[in-house]
């Protein structure tokens, strides 16, 4: 997937998300260029086999890639497209990881070009998702409504509300107007699917008690005598003392026995 940026940078970049992306002066195009040198449907960007091609639509002013007039040509990041008097730069999307999103509630995209992207769901405010730049979560795809749905976290759930979208909002493949979603539930907005993910629970040591300091959990194992490697062995001092007591006990028994027989 690529981005197009007007060379004068007077507009935000445009995402090329569809396999057939039309450019022209007509308002039905994906990218509308309102200029006298642009005809209603001037050119198309065609995606095939993971490559993007610029295809001229028999325009009088022609379509150019890096100054060369073309009928059809693959475009790559860094190329300059000229349609009539309008120049566009081809840019690669920059993939960024939001590390903060991994610590809280989030939407994780599944499948397609969004797969793996993570979007945070804040604790203290609602967020909207749609294709318009005014959304908190912008998914630049023509399948979405400009403002498609709203998400708001409530305790251990997320309230999902459809914003009168054309193609509908689904939680676990059930179309909803407003519904509560839980950790692991599947959110679908037309062809885009997401998983609602809660933060990972923090684990505590088994010997930890709330309100009390952490205690050393080290144990001294005691097993049967058949496991000499694990049982507690007496120290050298303890062995000497035990031997002395054994000698005294034997001597006392012999003395008592001798007196008895005498």
C-alpha positions in Angstrom: 0.0 0.0 0.0 1.2 3.5 -0.9 0.5 7.1 0.0 0.2 10.0 -2.4 1.3 13.5 -1.3 0.6 16.6 -3.3 4.1 18.0 -4.0 3.2 21.4 -2.6 2.0 19.6 0.6 -1.1 21.7 0.8 -3.1 18.6 1.6 -2.6 15.6 3.9 -1.4 12.4 2.2 -3.9 10.2 0.5 -3.9 6.4 1.1 -4.2 4.1 -1.9 -6.3 1.4 -0.4 -8.4 0.0 -3.2 -7.2 -2.2 -6.0 -8.6 0.2 -8.6 -8.1 3.8 -7.4 -9.4 6.5 -9.7 -8.0 10.0 -10.0 -9.7 12.9 -11.8 -11.7 16.1 -11.5 -15.1 14.3 -11.1 -16.3 14.1 -7.5 -16.9 10.4 -7.8 -13.1 9.7 -7.9 -11.2 8.4 -5.0 -8.8 11.3 -5.4 -10.4 14.5 -6.7 -8.1 17.0 -8.3 -10.1 20.1 -9.2 -7.9 21.7 -11.8 -8.5 22.8 -15.4 -5.7 20.4 -16.7 -7.4 17.4 -15.1 -10.2 15.6 -17.0 -13.1 13.9 -15.1 -11.3 10.5 -14.9 -7.7 11.2 -15.7 -5.9 8.0 -14.5 -6.1 5.0 -12.3 -3.8 3.3 -9.8 -4.1 -0.4 -10.2 -2.9 -2.9 -7.6 -1.9 -6.4 -8.9 0.4 -9.0 -7.5 1.4 -6.6 -4.7 2.5 -4.0 -7.2 0.9 -0.6 -7.9 0.7 0.7 -11.5 -0.3 4.1 -12.9 -2.6 3.7 -15.9 -3.5 6.7 -18.0 -7.1 7.0 -19.0 -6.5 8.4 -22.5 -6.2 11.9 -21.0 -5.3 14.8 -23.3 -2.7 16.1 -21.0 -1.2 12.7 -20.3 0.2 10.9 -17.2 3.9 11.1 -16.3 6.2 9.2 -13.9 9.5 10.9 -13.1 9.0 13.1 -16.2 8.3 10.3 -18.6 4.9 10.1 -20.3 3.4 6.6 -19.7 0.4 4.5 -20.6 1.0 2.1 -17.7 3.9 2.0 -15.4 4.7 0.6 -11.9 5.1 3.3 -9.3 7.4 3.0 -6.3 8.0 5.1 -3.1 10.0 8.1 -4.1 8.5 8.4 -7.7 6.9 11.7 -8.8 3.6 11.4 -10.7 2.4 14.3 -12.8 -1.2 14.5 -14.1 -1.8 17.6 -16.1 -0.2 20.4 -14.0 -0.5 18.6 -10.7 2.5 16.7 -9.3 2.2 14.0 -6.7 4.9 12.3 -4.7 4.6 8.5 -4.0 5.3 7.7 -0.4 5.5 4.4 1.6 3.4 4.3 4.7 5.4 4.4 7.9 4.6 1.6 10.3 4.7 2.7 13.9 4.2 0.7 17.0 2.3 2.4 19.8 4.0 0.8 22.9 1.6 2.5 25.2 -1.3 0.8 23.5 0.0 -2.6 24.6 -0.4 -1.7 28.3 -4.1 -0.9 28.2 -7.3 -1.8 26.4 -6.9 -1.8 22.6 -8.2 -2.8 19.2 -5.9 -5.2 17.3 -6.6 -5.5 13.6 -6.9 -8.9 12.1 -6.3 -9.7 8.4 -5.6 -7.6 5.4 -3.2 -4.7 5.2 -4.1 -3.6 8.8 -3.2 -6.9 10.4 -1.4 -6.6 13.7 -1.9 -2.8 14.0 -2.9 -1.8 17.6 -5.1 1.1 18.5 -5.5 2.2 22.1 -8.9 2.6 23.8 -8.4 5.3 26.5 -9.8 4.9 30.0 -11.2 8.4 30.3 -12.8 9.3 26.9 -14.8 7.9 24.0 -13.0 7.3 20.7 -14.5 7.2 17.2 -13.3 5.1 14.3 -13.9 5.8 10.6 -12.2 7.0 7.4 -12.4 10.7 8.1 -9.3 12.4 9.5 -11.4 13.9 12.3 -11.7 10.4 13.9 -9.5 9.3 16.8 -8.9 6.0 14.9 -8.5 6.7 11.2 -8.9 3.7 8.8 -8.5 5.2 5.3 -10.6 2.7 3.4 -13.6 3.5 1.2 -15.6 0.6 2.8 -16.0 2.6 6.1 -18.3 5.5 6.7 -16.7 8.8 7.5 -17.7 8.3 11.2 -18.4 4.6 11.5 -18.5 3.7 15.2 -17.7 4.9 18.7 -16.0 3.0 21.5 -16.0 3.8 25.2 -14.5 1.7 28.0 -16.7 0.9 31.0 -15.0 -1.2 33.6 -14.1 -4.6 32.2 -16.2 -4.0 29.0 -16.2 -1.7 26.0 -19.4 -0.1 24.8 -19.6 -0.1 21.0 -22.1 2.2 19.3 -22.8 2.3 15.6 -22.9 5.9 14.2 -25.5 5.3 11.5 -22.9 3.7 9.3 -23.9 2.5 5.8 -22.4 -1.0 6.1 -23.1 -1.6 9.8 -21.2 -2.5 12.9 -20.9 -6.1 14.2 -19.8 -7.6 17.5 -19.1 -11.3 17.1 -20.8 -11.2 13.7 -24.1 -9.8 15.2 -25.1 -6.4 13.8 -25.6 -4.0 16.7 -26.8 -0.4 17.3 -25.2 -0.3 20.8 -23.7 -3.2 22.7 -21.2 -4.2 25.4 -18.1 -6.0 24.2 -15.7 -8.0 26.4 -12.1 -9.0 26.2 -11.5 -11.2 23.1 -14.7 -10.2 21.3 -14.5 -9.6 17.6 -15.5 -6.2 16.1 -16.2 -6.0 12.4 -16.7 -2.8 10.4 -17.6 -3.9 6.9 -14.5 -5.7 5.6 -12.3 -4.7 8.5 -12.1 -6.9 11.6 -10.5 -6.2 15.0 -10.1 -8.0 18.3 -10.9 -6.2 21.5 -8.0 -6.9 23.9 -7.7 -6.2 27.6 -4.3 -5.5 29.3 -2.4 -8.5 30.5 -3.1 -9.2 34.2 -0.1 -8.6 36.5 0.9 -11.7 38.4 2.1 -11.8 42.0 4.3 -14.3 43.8 2.4 -17.0 45.6 3.8 -15.9 49.0 2.6 -12.3 48.5 -0.3 -11.1 50.6 -2.1 -7.9 49.9 -1.0 -5.2 52.5 1.9 -7.3 53.8 5.6 -7.1 52.7 6.9 -9.8 50.4 8.2 -12.9 52.2 11.1 -15.1 51.1 9.5 -18.2 49.6 12.6 -20.4 49.9 11.8 -23.7 51.5 13.9 -26.5 53.0 12.7 -29.7 51.5 12.2 -32.8 53.7 11.6 -36.1 52.0 11.9 -39.8 52.7 15.4 -41.2 53.6 15.5 -42.8 50.2 16.2 -39.4 48.7 19.5 -38.4 50.3 20.0 -35.6 47.9 16.9 -33.7 49.3 16.8 -34.6 53.0 18.4 -32.5 55.7 21.8 -33.9 56.8 23.2 -33.3 60.3 26.3 -31.1 60.7 29.7 -32.6 61.9 29.0 -31.2 65.4 25.6 -32.8 65.5 27.1 -36.2 64.5 29.8 -36.1 67.3 27.2 -35.2 69.9 24.9 -38.0 68.8 27.9 -40.6 68.9 28.7 -39.6 72.5 25.1 -40.1 73.6 25.0 -43.5 71.9 28.2 -44.6 73.8 26.8 -43.5 77.1 23.5 -45.3 76.6 25.2 -48.5 75.7 27.5 -48.3 78.8 24.5 -47.6 81.0 22.7 -50.7 79.6 25.8 -52.9 80.2 26.2 -51.6 83.7 22.6 -52.3 84.6 22.8 -55.7 83.0 25.9 -56.7 85.0 24.4 -55.6 88.3 21.3 -57.6 87.5 23.1 -60.9 86.8 25.4 -60.4 89.8 
